[in-house]
């Protein structure tokens, strides 16, 4: 199964469960299990799907977007403290085997962004995304942020569904806008 199809299927199952009313929950042992994984840089500028498959916030659904992600400032109410993300960033920089270990060169990024209903504290949705380009695509944490904002705007103005936006960014943030016809 290809990387994109595997990631799309995984997200489809999580989104389907959330829409059906089932809680998408990752247990308390997630971080302990995550620590045993050595992550690959081969997928950059995307995260390694074995380490960072993405996770959804069950409180954010298509029915709740007007009281969650589409409310100005809402993400600040769920964003984890830097004391949590900085400690996780140090751990994950080592797991990814980055030769540059300066934490200021990475953003501890939500793979599925908070703006699109990503899980705030789940290590499976957080990873140390380089601020610098790692390949010829020119993709950096800063260019991903722009895509996230455009997708949130599309979800909130009704030109894309939440599930479609989540799926597009989880498949490949570099092509998410064009996949949804938003570029």
N, C-alpha and C positions, 0 to 999 in steps of 0.2 A: 504494500500500500504506500503510495507516495506521501511525502511530508505534508503537502497541502491538503490532500484528501483525508489523511489521518487526523490532522488538526481540525479540519472542517467537521468531520464526523464526531470527534470528541466534543467540540463546542455545540454541535447540533443536539447531542444527547443531553448536555447540561441545560441548554436553552429549552429543549422540549420538556424536560423534567420541571424546570422552573415555571413554564407556562401552564403545565398540567397541575401545578399546585404542589408538587413535591419539593421538598427542601433539597437544595444542592449543598451538601455539607461535607466538609473535610474535617476529620476528627482531630483531636488534640495531638496525636502522634505524627501529624504531617511534617512538622519541622524536624523531628528526630529521624524519620525515614528519609527526608530530603537530604540530610547531612551525609548520608552514605553514597550519594550520587556524585560522580565526577562529570561535570558538564562540558559539552563540546562548543568550541568557538566556530565550528564549521558552518553554522547556520547564520552567522552575523551578516547583516545587521538585525536579524531576528534572534530570539532566544532559542536555546536548545529545547525542543518540545518535550524531552524526557524530564528535564529539570523545571521547566516553566511552561506547562501546558495551558495556563490561564485558569481562572476561576471566577465565578459570577457571584454577585451580591444578591441573595434571594429576595431582598427588599425592593429591588429595582426590576420592574416588569413593564411591559407596554402599558398596562393599566395604571401604573404608579408614576410614570415619568413626569407628570405635571406637578407632583408633590415631592419629587426627588431630583433627578438630574436636570430637569428643565427649570429649577428654581435657582436663581442667582445665588451663589455662595454655598450651595448645598454640599459640594464636595469637601469643603472645609470642615463640615460637621462629621465626616466619616474618615477623613485622611488620618492615617496613623501618625503618631508623634515621631520626630526625627530620632529620638533616642531608640525607638524600635527599628526604623528603617536604616539608620546608620550602622547599627550592630549587624543587621542582616546583610547589608551591603558588603561589609568587611568579610563576612563568612562566605558570601556568594562570589566575591571577587576571587577568593582562593579556590572555590569549587569550579569556577570557570577557567582557572589556570591562567588568568591574565598576567603577563609579565609586568605591566604597569599596575602597581598596587595603590597608586594615589587615589584615595576616595573622591577627591575633587574632580577627577577625570571621568566620573560615572554619575549617572542619575539612577537611583534605586527606583526603577520605573514599574508602574502597573502595566503588565502586558495588555490586559483588557482594561482600559483606563477607567478611573472612577467616573468620568464624564459619560461613560457608556455602561455603567453598572458593573464594573469589575469589583471583585472582592478586595476590600481595603487592606486586610492584614494577612491574607493567606500567602505563604511563601511560594506557592505554585503560581501565583499571579504577580510576583515581584521578582525583578532581576536587575543586575548591575549593567545598565545599558550605557555603552561608551558615548561620551559627548563628541568624540572624533569619529570620522568615517573609517570604517574597517575594510572597505572594498571600493570598487569603482562606481558603485551606485550612488555614493555620496550621502547615504542615509546616516543620520545622527539622531540623537535623542531630541534635538531641537526641531528637526524636520518632522519627526513623528508627532510631536506636540501640535504642530499645525494641522496635521491630518486628523488628530483626535478632536480638535476644536471644530473643524468643518463637519465631521461626522455627527457630533453632538448637535450642532445647529440643524443639520438635515433631519435628525430624529425629532427634535423639538418643533420644527416647522412642518413635520408630517411628510417630508419628501423621501424619507427612508424609515423602515421599521427598526425598532431597537434590535431585534434578533438579526436582521440583515446586516446592520452596522457592526454588531458584535462579531458576527461570523466573518465579515470582510476584514476587520482589523486583526482578528485572530489567525486568519489564513495568511495574510501578508499585508502589513500596514502600508507598504510601498505601493500596492495596487488597489487598496481599499476604495479610494475615491473613484477610480475608473471602473472598478467592478460594479459599483452602485450607480454609475452614470453621473457622477458629481464633479468630475474633473473638468 
